[in-house]
Amino acid sequence: MCWNCRGLFSSISCLSDLLAEYKVNICAISEHWLRTYQLHVLNTIDNKFVSIAKGVDMHNPESMSCNSRCGVAFLVSKDIVSFVTEIDIDSDRIIGIQVNLPNVQTFIILSIYLPATTQPHQLYQYNVELLHEICSVYKDMGSIILMGDFNTKIQGPRYKFNPDERSRLMYSLIQEYELFSVNTQMFCHGPVTTFQSYDNGPSTCIDHILMPLSEIGKVSNAKVIDSQPFSVSDHRPILCSITIENSVLTHTEGEQSTRSVSWDRARKFGYINDYSFALSQHLWTSEFPRHEINKLIIEDYYDKIVSAIKQAEQETLPYSIFKPYQKPYWNKSLTHLRDMMRLKRIEWLNNCNCHDLKCDAFNHYKQAKKAFRDAQRSAIDEYESAIAQKIENDIDVDQKSVWIILNKRKQKPHTCTALKKDGTLFTDSNDLMNIWYDHFQNVFSQSVYSEPDRETYISDRVSTIRETNRTLNEKDDLQFSYSDVINICSHLKNNKACGHDRIAYEHIKYGGKLLLKHLHHLFNMIIQCGYIPGEWRKSIIFLLFKGGKKPRTDTNSYRGISLVPSIAKIFEKLLENELTKLRPDFPNHQQVAYQKQLSSMNASYNLQEVKFHHIEKGGPVKIVLLDSTKAFDTVPHDGLRIKLYEYGIPAKLWCLLDNMYSDLTSAVFSGGKLSNWFKLHRGVRQGSVLSAKLYLIFINDLIDKLESSQQGAFIHDLNASTPVQADDISIIATDRQSSQVMVKICEEYSIRWSFSFSAGKSQLLHFGKPTTGTDVLLYNEPISTVKMAKHCGINLYTCLKTMDRTIDVCRTLRATVISLIRLGVHPAILNPIVCSKFVKQVCYPKALYGCELWGKLTSTEWLMLERTQHYICKNIQGLPRRTRSDMCLPMIGWFSIESYVDEKKLYFLGRICNLPCESISFRILIRRVNDFKYNDGSYSNLGFTVDIINILRKYELSSYFNDFCETGLFPTPLIWKRIVKTAVAAFEIVNWTRRINIDDDFVAFKMIKKDYTPHPAWTIALKRPNLRKQAHFLISVCCIVKDNDNRQYILCDRCGKMFLDPIVHTISSCDYLDETRENFWCEIINIDPITFSIFLSNMSDEELFYYLLSCNSDNFLLETDQLETFQAICVRYIHKFGTLLQY
């Protein structure tokens, strides 16, 4: 279907009805009039559709205003969205998609809105030529379908006319690509014309669906839809149904998931206390089992606790009720106006159904339609303003609610709707479920050992350990304290996914003390008996797409996340604490994953500093990045049991974990359905609390073997050859032989313990002079040598040049800002101070990830980064692109991006200096500092260390680090952060002051902006949102005002006086604005004390002008409320004087 809706906001109701009534799969929309930050509205029309759209401000989305009334979009049904990809077309009037349905030819579909007759013919000709170019490129890729508003008439069997120049242009396109207009064919139903002018003009057929003549036999139905009661557009929708043969595309509605508790409503309306009381009442009659404990008693006791929770939930807690999309802006007035419009329309249809302006019935209908449209637009604007104000108010106090609003505007991730197996594409939901069942059953199948006797040995070893521990089990006295249970339950997070029993963390947190006592007793019973309840052995696997460019039809592109019961997770937290207490020296220091004070940044730091150490000495470095194949999912259970025994855990705890990993089962949840249950013969259930700890125990011996081999790279006496982040193992060596030995150790360990690395996905980077020789082999396959690879999210380049990385950072930074704009973070609706917080919280961390480890950048690279920041800073304030950067940055208190990167590096230094002395990162830092200190000039220092030393000198912070090197003492991370912020701010302000003092363009600006904090106009607009547009005007004036020395006098055409500066003239001397000026001074006089108005009146005209632009009373002390009043007066009257001057 295609439709020119003439403004989406007033057509939402009609469009929603059309999509549902005609079961549309693809809808092309033109003239939606939406700006980029409003495109999220398209996703709210119908929750069964996904939008692909371009805003009317596509080429300038950051502009404060946009008067263009165009915009093109697609609404694509979720049934087929996984088969649809957007075509890159540089036009705000044409948007394209490529549809690749299974077993069907490809379709290239374009949504079009060509220029109207009121616009230049050259513009129309340009867009038709662009269509020619697009069709010539894609004609061999599939069947081309063009639909939308062509703003020209196209002939057909039921529509004839005398062609004009536009028609002839379009006819050449139709002839060349053998197209026809569906709605001008005799088999098309409904009216011939698609556009009816409101001004009693002619009815024409300018909207079309164009298809290839070869596809005419596939059109099963075509219709120009008329008589839509809620349509306020002067265009009619066109519907076309196409018969597709050989397609296996089917759709089965997913089963509705079990209803869930609305904890937000429960907290808001005070149902929590009712729930806690009811649960205590149900548990009051449940006795604590005191006699002999066995499996049946544990199962029965656990069932009683769960039943009590469920019963109390049903009696007291509200449930989340799914509702189809409701328009939140709707009110009773709109309902009344809509009904009036429908009534007037019926009267008009029954009376004459003409479009004559002299007809009363038509005029009444037209007026009713306009009233409804205006009221709806106003209601939407009010709703959007209220949402924007809520975001501004909550950004610093309740970020969760802010992100709930923004996340609702994001396009939801597409569910898996098609999978390929053995070369065949399946789309039926039952087939998909069977494929997932087979896939995960294979993933978690019994471990297979390549050595014949290995499996027997492991089985016998486990049996021996099991018998030994059963004998020692009685001697262990392991119990959890009640305080441990309380401590863990009190820190449980809200809104976490629950297991198949539908019991969430909130059920436990708000359950009361009696529930916690029962859980405490249950947990100790489980330890005593060494038996886990059967329900805890079950988990639901949810699918998580890995992202990137991976094919969505491949099962290996998804990661399975296991959801286990919440009570089981609490118990696992207790077990994890016990495992941590047993071995304070665990894991190997090369492992950084899941360790306090460490992160993936430490793994990358360790790798890069070792690399630079050897490059400085002139030696080669080889880095092998090993890729583990489904590491967490392929851990053999018997192998894990042996590793746990060697870890040294007590017999009772070993027996408990042995029981926990026996008879595990899972089911896959996809498309609203649950698969059959299958057994887990291996794997540690990603998503369970213990999975990370157990994997580290399983893999730790491999790291020990690599380290003890002494084959890897050293920094002097320190073996730092194996930085490991969970299952991401890196090997650093100085020659091919050492690399091969270490890779062989990994290979043998994986064979020995029945898991594998992927030779195809593993990578080798060579730094230094190129060498020739044999490849490094893994399972007798060569590991591919690459020039760039990603390690822990950070790109490594063998050429050591950073320009490509800098270009990528600039692109990512701009792209993330644009994506924020699409969510509504735009200066037209949000205060720039709020926009800047979103940019710093979202865009900078993503684009500049890993900047802590950047070395010294070239001046060109810093210039590129600074220009990107300037572009963003101007965008979020709505300032022209040619605004001086040293003017726009201080308006919101931003420093240079170089200072941001320097801050991150200094923070990272603080984290390293506060690490334990045995940490690898700490020990590397000390050795690298000594290298720099005692460098005799025979080589150049590279990497983080030399860079951070220069940064410390730059901000005069070297004394802290020198003291650390002498005494080992360093400020805590929190104190260090404050020190760094203060030092960086002082340095930036001094440099900014120096720059503006030597630049003549800033003579006037220095009188306006005397400090480096957000301008008071923005801060007062944050408190009074109705002043945002006026504040923007004042800020714009601040950034363009210059000294008057070289200006010429201008004659005012209103009062006849000569002036230099127009706004100074309006404020001080223009007789035409005497009344406005009098009102201004009246409001100034009302500010206490009265001497303040005298203070202002004694200023010269220019001094007063600059003082008002500064919105600050720095030379006169005012109370806070009086100062805010003065700032609001400055903002309002600078805008009023400037506006009156324009007219």
Number of C-alpha atoms within 10 A of each C-alpha: 26 27 26 28 24 21 20 23 19 23 20 20 14 18 22 14 15 18 20 12 9 11 11 17 18 20 25 29 27 30 24 26 24 25 27 26 23 18 25 21 15 23 19 21 25 20 14 15 23 23 24 20 27 24 26 24 22 16 13 14 19 28 19 18 13 14 9 13 16 23 31 29 29 26 25 21 21 20 20 21 21 19 17 17 14 15 14 10 14 11 13 20 23 25 25 24 19 20 21 18 19 17 14 14 16 17 19 24 24 27 28 31 25 22 22 14 11 6 9 10 13 10 13 19 17 13 18 20 15 16 18 17 11 18 21 13 10 14 13 10 14 15 19 22 18 25 25 29 29 24 21 22 23 26 18 15 11 12 16 11 11 7 14 10 11 18 17 14 16 19 18 13 16 19 10 11 16 14 21 25 21 26 31 26 16 13 15 20 16 15 14 18 19 24 20 17 12 15 9 12 10 12 16 19 24 16 29 28 26 22 22 17 14 11 14 14 9 12 16 13 14 22 20 23 18 14 11 16 14 20 23 19 20 14 24 23 26 27 23 17 15 13 11 15 10 9 13 15 18 13 14 12 9 12 10 9 9 8 11 14 20 14 20 13 15 18 12 9 10 12 17 22 15 18 24 23 18 21 27 20 14 17 19 12 8 14 9 11 14 8 7 8 13 14 16 11 14 21 17 11 22 20 14 15 19 14 15 21 23 16 15 23 22 13 12 18 20 17 15 13 10 7 6 9 10 10 12 9 15 13 11 8 13 18 13 12 19 21 16 17 26 19 14 21 24 16 16 21 14 10 13 12 14 13 20 15 14 10 14 12 23 23 17 17 21 20 14 21 24 15 17 24 22 14 17 23 17 13 18 18 14 13 15 16 16 12 16 21 19 15 22 21 16 15 17 11 10 12 13 10 14 19 13 10 17 16 12 13 19 14 14 11 8 13 17 20 23 24 21 16 13 5 7 9 18 20 22 16 21 15 14 22 20 13 18 20 21 12 14 20 18 12 17 22 18 17 20 14 16 12 11 9 9 16 19 12 11 16 13 12 15 19 13 12 17 19 12 12 19 16 12 13 21 11 12 12 10 15 14 16 13 14 11 13 19 16 10 14 19 12 10 15 11 12 12 11 14 17 22 17 16 17 20 22 24 18 23 21 20 19 22 18 14 16 23 19 15 18 22 20 19 20 23 17 23 20 20 20 17 21 20 23 19 15 18 19 20 24 25 23 24 17 19 14 18 14 10 7 7 12 15 21 19 13 19 14 16 18 16 20 17 20 21 27 23 24 23 18 20 20 21 16 19 18 18 17 11 15 21 13 10 13 12 8 9 16 21 19 19 24 28 23 20 15 11 8 12 17 15 21 21 27 25 23 21 23 23 18 22 24 27 20 23 19 20 16 12 12 15 19 25 23 25 25 23 23 19 19 15 17 18 22 23 23 24 22 19 22 20 24 23 18 19 20 18 11 17 12 16 19 22 23 22 22 23 19 19 20 16 17 21 16 13 21 20 24 23 24 18 19 18 13 17 18 19 13 16 19 18 26 24 23 25 26 27 19 17 19 20 19 17 19 17 21 21 20 17 21 22 20 17 17 22 15 14 20 19 11 13 14 21 23 27 19 18 12 7 13 18 26 27 26 27 25 22 19 18 17 22 24 26 27 28 22 18 19 14 20 24 19 18 24 22 18 17 22 18 16 17 17 18 16 23 20 21 20 19 16 19 13 13 20 23 23 20 23 21 17 10 7 11 6 6 9 16 22 17 20 15 11 12 16 22 16 17 12 14 16 18 11 18 16 12 16 14 18 18 16 11 13 11 18 14 10 16 19 14 13 21 19 14 17 23 17 14 17 23 20 15 21 21 21 22 24 27 28 26 19 19 23 28 29 22 22 25 21 13 16 20 13 11 15 22 20 13 14 19 20 16 20 17 20 23 16 16 16 15 10 9 11 18 16 14 16 21 17 16 17 22 21 19 20 24 23 22 26 28 21 22 17 13 8 15 16 18 19 20 21 20 20 25 22 14 22 19 19 19 15 17 18 19 23 19 20 22 22 19 18 20 21 21 22 24 17 16 12 13 9 17 24 26 19 19 24 19 14 17 22 15 13 17 17 10 8 12 9 8 8 12 12 19 19 20 21 23 18 18 21 16 14 18 19 11 14 17 13 18 16 11 14 19 13 12 14 15 8 9 12 14 18 16 12 17 11 11 18 17 10 13 20 16 12 17 19 16 13 16 18 15 10 12 17 15 11 12 16 13 10 9 11 15 22 16 18 22 16 14 22 22 13 13 18 13 17 22 22 27 27 19 22 23 21 16 13 20 13 20 25 19 23 28 24 21 24 24 17 16 20 21 15 18 17 15 13 7 8 11 11 12 13 13 16 9 12 12 12 14 16 18 16 18 17 21 20 21 23 22 16 17 21 14 16 18 14 9 16 18 11 12 18 14 12 13 20 16 14 18 13 13 11 12 17 17 12 12 19 13 10 12 10 16 18 15 18 21 20 20 21 25 25 23 23 15 10 8 11 12 17 11 9 10 15 19 20 16 22 24 21 18 26 28 20 19 23 21 16 20 18 13 12 17 7 6
